[in-house]
Amino acid sequence: MKILHTSDWHVGRRFLGHSTLEHLELVLDALAAQVAEHQVDVVVVAGDVFDHAAPSAEAHAVLGRVLARITDSGARVILTSGNHDSPARLGFLADFTAAGGLHLVTDPERLGEPITIGDEHGPVLFFGIPYLEPTLIRHLPGAATVNSQHSALEWALAQIRLAVPEQARSVVISHTFAANGVGGGSGESELD
């Protein structure tokens, strides 16, 4: 199985007051061409799909065109929400789009539900972990003491471990803050 991992597309970002949409679409079109040329089976977009929680109509249009080009090549897309995305807005059509090969993973209550994609060796279970804001998941079972990105990721991985059968091939996809190679607390700035 060929898997192409990407993240942080930031569709809709402005740079020095100027839109990057036209140029980003060219880059993402090139990515779609590579997916087709190399017969990629699964394209992962691990968070920060949009640059803002309420992206413009033009940003939605660019994302829609690019995702259509990728899925038209036969690849499946697994897309998780990041800290720049609105999970509710990004994932509102998740059940509908899955039938067309676009899997939107934005709901922390569904961490234990894999996306199963098969190849000649059998099924591969994909588990997406959206960006987990600690204060927004504490109401979930077992998450009452989550107080950092590190503990949120530990909690999420515990949910996933319960769902993975022994000897299963699995892939975990996450959008999270990491410092020095391990999950840490939130930083002052992304630039740090």
C-alpha positions in Angstrom: 0.0 0.0 0.0 1.3 3.4 -1.0 0.6 6.1 1.6 1.4 9.8 1.0 1.5 11.8 4.3 0.9 15.5 4.2 -0.2 18.1 6.7 -0.7 21.8 7.2 -2.1 22.8 3.9 -3.5 26.1 5.5 -5.9 26.7 2.6 -6.9 30.3 2.8 -3.7 31.7 4.3 -2.8 35.3 3.6 0.8 36.4 3.5 1.6 40.1 4.0 -2.1 40.8 3.2 -2.1 38.8 -0.1 -4.0 35.6 -0.7 -2.0 32.5 -1.3 -4.9 30.5 -2.8 -3.9 30.6 -6.4 -0.4 29.5 -5.7 -1.4 26.9 -3.2 -3.8 25.4 -5.7 -0.9 25.0 -8.2 1.1 23.2 -5.5 -1.8 21.0 -4.5 -2.5 20.2 -8.2 1.1 19.1 -8.5 0.5 16.9 -5.5 -2.6 15.4 -7.1 -0.6 14.7 -10.3 2.0 12.9 -8.2 -0.7 10.8 -6.5 -2.0 9.7 -9.9 1.4 9.1 -11.5 2.7 7.0 -8.6 -0.7 5.3 -8.0 -0.9 6.3 -4.3 -3.5 4.4 -2.4 -4.0 6.7 0.5 -3.3 10.4 0.9 -3.2 11.6 4.6 -3.8 15.2 5.5 -2.8 15.4 9.2 -4.5 18.6 10.3 -4.5 22.4 9.6 -6.4 21.8 6.3 -7.6 25.4 6.5 -5.8 28.4 7.9 -8.8 29.7 9.8 -11.8 28.1 11.6 -14.2 30.0 9.3 -12.5 29.8 5.9 -13.8 31.7 2.9 -16.0 30.3 0.1 -12.9 30.5 -2.2 -10.9 28.4 0.2 -13.6 25.8 0.3 -13.7 25.8 -3.5 -10.0 25.2 -3.8 -10.0 22.4 -1.3 -13.0 20.8 -3.0 -11.3 20.9 -6.4 -8.0 19.5 -5.1 -9.7 16.7 -3.2 -11.8 15.8 -6.3 -8.6 15.5 -8.3 -7.0 13.3 -5.7 -10.0 10.9 -5.3 -10.5 10.9 -9.1 -7.1 9.2 -9.4 -8.4 6.3 -7.2 -6.7 7.3 -4.0 -8.6 7.5 -0.7 -8.1 10.6 1.4 -7.9 10.6 5.2 -8.1 14.1 6.6 -7.9 15.1 10.3 -8.7 18.5 11.8 -5.9 20.6 13.2 -5.8 23.5 15.6 -6.5 25.9 12.8 -9.6 24.1 11.7 -13.1 24.0 13.1 -13.8 20.3 13.7 -17.6 20.8 13.4 -17.4 22.7 10.1 -14.7 20.5 8.6 -16.4 17.3 9.5 -20.1 18.0 9.0 -20.3 15.9 5.9 -18.0 13.1 7.2 -20.5 10.2 6.9 -21.5 11.3 3.4 -18.0 11.9 2.0 -16.7 8.6 3.3 -18.6 6.7 0.6 -16.7 8.7 -2.0 -13.3 7.9 -0.5 -12.9 11.1 1.5 -12.7 10.3 5.2 -13.0 13.4 7.5 -11.7 12.7 11.1 -12.7 15.5 13.4 -14.7 13.9 16.3 -12.7 12.8 19.3 -15.6 10.6 20.4 -14.9 8.4 17.4 -11.2 7.7 18.0 -11.7 4.0 18.3 -13.5 3.7 14.9 -10.9 2.8 12.2 -11.1 3.6 8.6 -10.4 0.2 6.9 -8.7 0.2 3.6 -7.6 -3.1 2.0 -4.7 -4.1 -0.3 -3.4 -7.4 -1.6 -2.2 -8.3 2.0 -5.6 -7.6 3.7 -7.0 -4.8 5.7 -5.1 -1.8 7.1 -6.8 0.1 10.0 -6.3 3.9 9.9 -7.0 5.8 13.1 -7.1 9.5 12.9 -6.5 11.8 15.9 -7.8 15.3 15.3 -6.1 18.1 17.2 -7.3 17.6 20.8 -7.9 20.7 22.9 -7.6 19.4 26.5 -10.4 21.5 27.9 -12.8 20.4 25.2 -12.4 16.6 25.7 -12.4 16.4 29.5 -16.1 15.4 29.5 -15.3 12.2 27.6 -14.8 8.9 29.4 -11.3 8.6 30.9 -10.3 12.2 30.0 -11.2 14.0 33.2 -7.5 14.6 34.1 -6.3 15.6 30.6 -4.6 19.0 31.0 -2.0 19.1 28.2 -1.3 18.1 24.6 0.8 15.2 25.9 -1.9 13.9 28.2 -4.6 14.4 25.4 -2.5 12.3 23.0 -1.9 9.6 25.7 -5.7 9.5 26.3 -6.3 9.2 22.5 -3.8 6.5 22.0 -5.3 4.5 24.9 -8.7 4.7 23.1 -7.1 3.5 19.9 -5.2 0.6 21.5 -8.4 -0.8 22.8 -9.8 -0.9 19.3 -6.8 -2.5 17.5 -7.0 -6.3 17.2 -3.8 -8.2 17.8 -1.7 -8.7 14.7 -3.7 -6.0 12.8 -1.8 -3.7 10.4 -2.6 -0.2 11.6 -1.6 3.4 11.0 -2.2 6.3 13.5 -2.5 9.8 12.1 -2.2 12.8 14.5 -2.1 16.5 14.5 -0.5 17.6 17.7 2.0 19.9 19.4 5.3 18.3 20.0 8.5 19.6 21.6 11.9 17.9 21.5 10.4 14.9 19.9 7.7 14.2 22.5 4.2 15.6 23.1 4.4 18.7 25.3 2.3 21.6 26.3 1.1 24.4 24.1 3.8 26.8 22.9 3.6 30.6 23.0 3.8 30.7 19.2 3.9 28.3 16.3 7.0 30.1 15.2 8.7 29.0 18.4 
